[in-house]
């Protein structure tokens, strides 16, 4: 029996957690949950730090989360990320790891936003698919089209 393919889903985190309540912004949480469900329905095992760390309630130490995230990216089959507006420093590091580890990358970019040059130019050195969107349905539809086109080697 073959092992399930793994996707690493990244995006801004710490900046989206309210300092007093310790809760992640509800809309952002739902956005990630929909993506997790999308990939799980396609047969992927999904690694996501937001979910792993209780949506902000159970932050790991820097040493713990760095080691786990690097290992999960090293062993993933597909890396998907929202770079963040404003840019998420942690997510940008993860994008760098994924590109250095030669992982297929899908970046979800909001139309009309200005991203770092190294994000914009990442396709010159890495296997990147840029999906531009205005609303959630846009990137979900585009991900569905990619899945139908490539099947990502699963289901």
DOBADREN-879848 format. One record per residue (C-alpha): residue in one letter; residue number from 1; x, y, z. Coordinates in Angstrom, 1 decimal. Each point is the difference from the previous one (the first is absolute). Layout:
BEGIN
+---------+-----+--------+--------+--------+
! residuo ! num !      x !      y !      z !
+---------+-----+--------+--------+--------+
!       A ! NUM !      X !      Y !      Z !
...
+---------+-----+--------+--------+--------+
***
This chain:
BEGIN
+---------+-----+--------+--------+--------+
! residuo ! num !      x !      y !      z !
+---------+-----+--------+--------+--------+
!       X !   1 !    0.0 !    0.0 !    0.0 !
!       X !   2 !    1.4 !    3.4 !   -1.0 !
!       X !   3 !    0.5 !    2.7 !    2.6 !
!       X !   4 !   -2.3 !    3.1 !   -0.3 !
!       X !   5 !    1.6 !    3.0 !   -1.7 !
!       X !   6 !    0.7 !    2.9 !    2.4 !
!       X !   7 !   -0.7 !    3.7 !   -0.4 !
!       X !   8 !    1.4 !    2.6 !    2.2 !
!       X !   9 !   -2.4 !    3.0 !    0.3 !
!       X !  10 !    1.7 !    3.2 !    1.2 !
!       X !  11 !   -1.2 !    3.6 !    0.6 !
!       X !  12 !    0.2 !    2.8 !    2.5 !
!       X !  13 !   -0.7 !   -1.1 !    3.5 !
!       X !  14 !    1.3 !    1.8 !    3.0 !
!       X !  15 !   -1.1 !    3.4 !   -1.3 !
!       X !  16 !   -3.6 !   -1.4 !   -0.4 !
!       X !  17 !   -0.3 !   -1.1 !    3.7 !
!       X !  18 !   -1.6 !    2.6 !    2.3 !
!       X !  19 !    2.5 !    0.6 !    2.8 !
!       X !  20 !   -2.7 !    0.2 !    2.7 !
!       X !  21 !   -2.3 !   -2.9 !   -1.1 !
!       X !  22 !    2.7 !   -2.2 !   -1.4 !
!       X !  23 !   -2.4 !   -0.8 !   -2.9 !
!       X !  24 !    0.8 !    0.2 !   -3.7 !
!       X !  25 !   -2.2 !    2.2 !   -2.1 !
!       X !  26 !   -3.2 !   -2.1 !   -0.8 !
!       X !  27 !    0.0 !    0.8 !   -3.7 !
!       X !  28 !    3.6 !   -0.9 !   -0.5 !
!       X !  29 !   -0.5 !   -3.2 !    1.9 !
!       X !  30 !   -3.0 !   -1.0 !   -2.2 !
!       X !  31 !    2.1 !    0.8 !   -3.1 !
!       X !  32 !    2.7 !   -2.5 !    1.1 !
!       X !  33 !   -2.6 !   -2.6 !    1.1 !
!       X !  34 !   -1.6 !    0.1 !   -3.4 !
!       X !  35 !    3.4 !   -0.5 !   -1.6 !
!       X !  36 !    0.8 !   -2.9 !    2.4 !
!       X !  37 !   -3.3 !   -1.6 !   -0.9 !
!       X !  38 !    0.6 !    0.6 !   -3.8 !
!       X !  39 !    3.4 !   -1.8 !    0.1 !
!       X !  40 !   -1.2 !   -2.8 !    2.4 !
!       X !  41 !   -2.9 !   -0.7 !   -2.4 !
!       X !  42 !    2.6 !   -0.3 !   -2.8 !
!       X !  43 !    1.8 !   -2.7 !    2.0 !
!       X !  44 !    2.8 !    2.1 !    1.6 !
!       X !  45 !    1.1 !   -0.1 !    3.6 !
!       X !  46 !    0.2 !    3.7 !    0.9 !
!       X !  47 !    2.5 !    1.5 !    2.4 !
!       X !  48 !   -0.9 !    3.4 !    1.3 !
!       X !  49 !    1.6 !    1.8 !    2.9 !
!       X !  50 !   -3.2 !    2.0 !    0.8 !
!       X !  51 !   -2.0 !   -3.1 !    0.6 !
!       X !  52 !    2.9 !   -1.8 !    1.7 !
!       X !  53 !    0.3 !    2.9 !    2.4 !
!       X !  54 !   -3.7 !    0.3 !    0.9 !
!       X !  55 !   -0.5 !    3.1 !   -2.2 !
!       X !  56 !    2.2 !    2.0 !    2.4 !
!       X !  57 !   -1.0 !   -1.6 !    3.3 !
!       X !  58 !    3.0 !   -2.4 !    0.1 !
!       X !  59 !    2.9 !    1.8 !   -1.5 !
!       X !  60 !    3.2 !   -2.2 !    0.0 !
!       X !  61 !    3.4 !    1.4 !    0.9 !
!       X !  62 !    2.0 !    1.4 !   -2.9 !
!       X !  63 !    2.4 !   -3.0 !    0.1 !
!       X !  64 !   -2.9 !   -2.5 !   -0.1 !
!       X !  65 !   -2.0 !    1.6 !   -2.8 !
!       X !  66 !    3.1 !    0.8 !   -2.1 !
!       X !  67 !    1.3 !   -3.6 !    0.1 !
!       X !  68 !   -3.5 !   -1.5 !   -0.7 !
!       X !  69 !   -0.8 !    2.4 !   -2.8 !
!       X !  70 !    3.3 !   -0.5 !   -1.7 !
!       X !  71 !   -0.4 !   -3.8 !    0.2 !
!       X !  72 !   -3.6 !    0.1 !   -1.3 !
!       X !  73 !    1.1 !    2.2 !   -2.9 !
!       X !  74 !    2.9 !   -2.3 !   -0.7 !
!       X !  75 !   -2.3 !   -3.0 !   -0.3 !
!       X !  76 !   -3.0 !    1.6 !   -1.7 !
!       X !  77 !   -1.1 !   -0.6 !   -3.5 !
!       X !  78 !   -1.6 !    3.4 !   -0.6 !
!       X !  79 !    0.5 !    3.3 !    1.8 !
!       X !  80 !   -2.8 !    2.6 !    0.0 !
!       X !  81 !    0.1 !    3.4 !    1.5 !
!       X !  82 !   -1.5 !    3.4 !    0.5 !
!       X !  83 !    3.1 !    2.3 !    0.2 !
!       X !  84 !   -2.0 !    2.5 !    2.0 !
!       X !  85 !   -1.1 !    3.6 !   -0.3 !
!       X !  86 !    1.9 !    1.4 !    1.7 !
!       X !  87 !    2.8 !   -2.5 !   -0.6 !
!       X !  88 !    0.3 !   -2.8 !    2.6 !
!       X !  89 !    3.6 !   -0.4 !    0.9 !
!       X !  90 !   -0.5 !   -3.6 !    1.1 !
!       X !  91 !   -1.9 !   -1.0 !   -3.1 !
!       X !  92 !    2.7 !    1.6 !   -2.2 !
!       X !  93 !    2.7 !   -2.1 !    1.8 !
!       X !  94 !   -2.2 !   -3.1 !   -0.7 !
!       X !  95 !   -0.3 !    1.0 !   -3.7 !
!       X !  96 !    3.8 !    0.3 !   -0.1 !
!       X !  97 !    0.4 !   -3.5 !    1.5 !
!       X !  98 !   -2.5 !   -1.5 !   -2.5 !
!       X !  99 !    1.7 !    1.6 !   -2.9 !
!       X ! 100 !    3.5 !   -1.1 !    1.2 !
!       X ! 101 !   -1.3 !   -3.5 !    0.6 !
!       X ! 102 !   -1.4 !    0.0 !   -3.6 !
!       X ! 103 !   -3.6 !   -0.6 !    1.0 !
!       X ! 104 !   -2.9 !    0.8 !   -2.4 !
!       X ! 105 !   -1.4 !    3.3 !    1.3 !
!       X ! 106 !   -3.4 !    1.6 !   -0.4 !
!       X ! 107 !   -0.2 !    3.7 !    1.2 !
!       X ! 108 !   -3.4 !    1.5 !    0.6 !
!       X ! 109 !    0.3 !    3.7 !   -0.8 !
!       X ! 110 !   -2.6 !    2.7 !    0.4 !
!       X ! 111 !   -0.5 !    1.9 !   -3.3 !
!       X ! 112 !    1.2 !    3.6 !    0.2 !
!       X ! 113 !    2.3 !   -0.5 !    2.9 !
!       X ! 114 !    3.7 !    0.8 !   -0.2 !
!       X ! 115 !    2.1 !   -3.1 !    1.0 !
!       X ! 116 !    3.8 !   -0.1 !    0.7 !
!       X ! 117 !    2.1 !   -0.2 !   -3.2 !
!       X ! 118 !    1.4 !   -3.4 !    1.2 !
!       X ! 119 !   -3.6 !   -1.3 !    0.2 !
!       X ! 120 !   -0.8 !    1.4 !   -3.4 !
!       X ! 121 !    3.1 !   -1.4 !   -1.6 !
!       X ! 122 !    0.1 !   -3.4 !    1.8 !
!       X ! 123 !   -1.1 !   -1.8 !   -3.1 !
!       X ! 124 !    3.4 !    0.7 !   -1.5 !
!       X ! 125 !    1.7 !   -2.4 !    2.5 !
!       X ! 126 !   -2.9 !   -2.2 !    1.3 !
!       X ! 127 !   -3.0 !   -2.0 !   -1.2 !
!       X ! 128 !   -2.6 !    2.5 !    0.9 !
!       X ! 129 !   -3.6 !    0.5 !   -1.1 !
!       X ! 130 !   -1.4 !    3.4 !    0.8 !
!       X ! 131 !   -3.8 !    0.1 !    0.6 !
!       X ! 132 !   -1.4 !    3.5 !    0.1 !
!       X ! 133 !   -3.3 !    0.6 !    1.6 !
!       X ! 134 !   -2.5 !    2.6 !    1.0 !
!       X ! 135 !   -2.1 !   -2.2 !    2.2 !
!       X ! 136 !    0.2 !   -3.5 !    1.6 !
!       X ! 137 !   -2.1 !   -1.6 !   -2.8 !
!       X ! 138 !    2.6 !    1.1 !   -2.5 !
!       X ! 139 !    2.9 !   -2.0 !    1.4 !
!       X ! 140 !   -2.1 !   -3.0 !    0.9 !
!       X ! 141 !   -1.3 !   -0.2 !   -3.6 !
!       X ! 142 !    3.6 !    0.4 !   -1.3 !
!       X ! 143 !    1.3 !   -2.7 !    2.4 !
!       X ! 144 !   -2.8 !   -2.3 !   -1.2 !
!       X ! 145 !    1.0 !    0.6 !   -3.7 !
!       X ! 146 !    3.6 !   -0.7 !    0.9 !
!       X ! 147 !   -1.1 !   -3.2 !    1.7 !
!       X ! 148 !   -2.0 !   -1.1 !   -3.0 !
!       X ! 149 !    2.9 !    0.8 !   -2.3 !
!       X ! 150 !    2.8 !   -1.6 !    1.9 !
!       X ! 151 !   -1.7 !   -2.2 !    2.6 !
!       X ! 152 !    3.1 !    0.7 !    2.1 !
!       X ! 153 !    0.8 !   -3.8 !   -0.3 !
!       X ! 154 !   -2.9 !   -0.9 !    2.3 !
!       X ! 155 !   -3.7 !   -1.0 !   -0.1 !
+---------+-----+--------+--------+--------+
***
